[in-house]
Amino acid sequence: MQFHPIRTEADHDLAVARIAELIGAKPDTAEGEELDILATLVDAYEVKHHAIDVPDPIAAIQFRMEQQGLTRKNLEPLIGSRARVSEVMTRRRSLTLAMIRRVRKELGLSADVLIGHPEKNRRKRFHSSPVNSKKQAAAG
């Protein structure tokens, strides 16, 4: 057995094909160890080159609603009034922690999905204080 890092799609394809051959290997055998090592190498490559982003919280809720045949009316016990549901579903208002807990419990969505990635959505905001005005002028 000789192993090397998976650096290309061709390397990846070969490793995946070999994993398919070894998939029934028993633990504590040469084949089982090879399977374990290849799976680790493939996983590392896929994390780096084929990462899947966590879906947007509202898109995840909409998808689950479609799956279960739900309407916005069904979200009212989880999110609040009809107006509040509308604000959340049109992304004018964020989900609160209490909403996330209820949606997670009732719709079976991961809290990680419902929390989302605030760093992706964060925008730089400058206030009109004299300090920030000077920073903006210096940057511009």
URZI-V771826 format. One record per backbone hydrogen bond with DSSP energy under -0.5 kcal/mol. NH is the residue of the N-H (numbers start at 1). CO is the residue of the C=O. E is the energy in kcal/mol with one decimal. If there is no record, write none. Layout:
BEGIN
nh=NH co=CO e=E
nh=NH co=CO e=E
END
This chain:
BEGIN
nh=7 co=5 e=-0.7
nh=12 co=8 e=-2.2
nh=13 co=9 e=-2.9
nh=14 co=10 e=-2.3
nh=15 co=11 e=-2.4
nh=16 co=12 e=-2.7
nh=17 co=13 e=-2.3
nh=18 co=14 e=-2.3
nh=19 co=15 e=-2.4
nh=20 co=16 e=-2.1
nh=21 co=17 e=-1.4
nh=22 co=18 e=-1.8
nh=23 co=19 e=-0.9
nh=25 co=22 e=-2.9
nh=29 co=26 e=-0.7
nh=32 co=26 e=-0.5
nh=33 co=29 e=-2.5
nh=34 co=30 e=-2.2
nh=35 co=31 e=-2.6
nh=36 co=32 e=-2.2
nh=37 co=33 e=-2.5
nh=38 co=34 e=-2.8
nh=39 co=35 e=-2.6
nh=40 co=36 e=-1.8
nh=41 co=37 e=-2.3
nh=42 co=38 e=-2.9
nh=43 co=39 e=-2.4
nh=44 co=40 e=-2.2
nh=45 co=41 e=-2.1
nh=46 co=42 e=-2.8
nh=47 co=43 e=-2.5
nh=48 co=44 e=-1.5
nh=49 co=45 e=-2.9
nh=50 co=46 e=-2.5
nh=53 co=51 e=-0.6
nh=60 co=56 e=-2.4
nh=61 co=57 e=-2.2
nh=62 co=58 e=-2.7
nh=63 co=59 e=-2.4
nh=64 co=60 e=-2.4
nh=65 co=61 e=-2.5
nh=66 co=62 e=-2.3
nh=67 co=63 e=-2.5
nh=68 co=64 e=-2.3
nh=69 co=65 e=-0.8
nh=69 co=66 e=-0.7
nh=70 co=65 e=-2.7
nh=74 co=71 e=-0.8
nh=75 co=71 e=-0.5
nh=75 co=72 e=-1.3
nh=76 co=72 e=-0.7
nh=76 co=73 e=-1.0
nh=78 co=75 e=-1.1
nh=79 co=75 e=-2.8
nh=80 co=75 e=-0.5
nh=80 co=76 e=-1.4
nh=85 co=81 e=-2.7
nh=86 co=82 e=-2.2
nh=87 co=83 e=-2.4
nh=88 co=84 e=-2.5
nh=89 co=85 e=-2.9
nh=90 co=86 e=-1.7
nh=91 co=88 e=-1.6
nh=92 co=87 e=-2.5
nh=93 co=87 e=-1.5
nh=100 co=96 e=-2.7
nh=101 co=97 e=-2.3
nh=102 co=98 e=-2.1
nh=103 co=99 e=-3.1
nh=104 co=100 e=-2.7
nh=105 co=101 e=-2.2
nh=106 co=102 e=-2.8
nh=107 co=103 e=-2.7
nh=108 co=104 e=-1.2
nh=109 co=103 e=-0.6
nh=114 co=110 e=-2.0
nh=115 co=111 e=-2.4
nh=116 co=112 e=-1.6
nh=118 co=116 e=-0.6
nh=120 co=117 e=-1.2
nh=121 co=117 e=-1.1
nh=122 co=118 e=-1.4
nh=133 co=129 e=-2.5
nh=134 co=130 e=-1.9
nh=135 co=131 e=-1.9
nh=136 co=132 e=-2.8
nh=137 co=133 e=-2.2
nh=138 co=134 e=-2.4
nh=139 co=135 e=-2.3
nh=140 co=136 e=-2.1
END
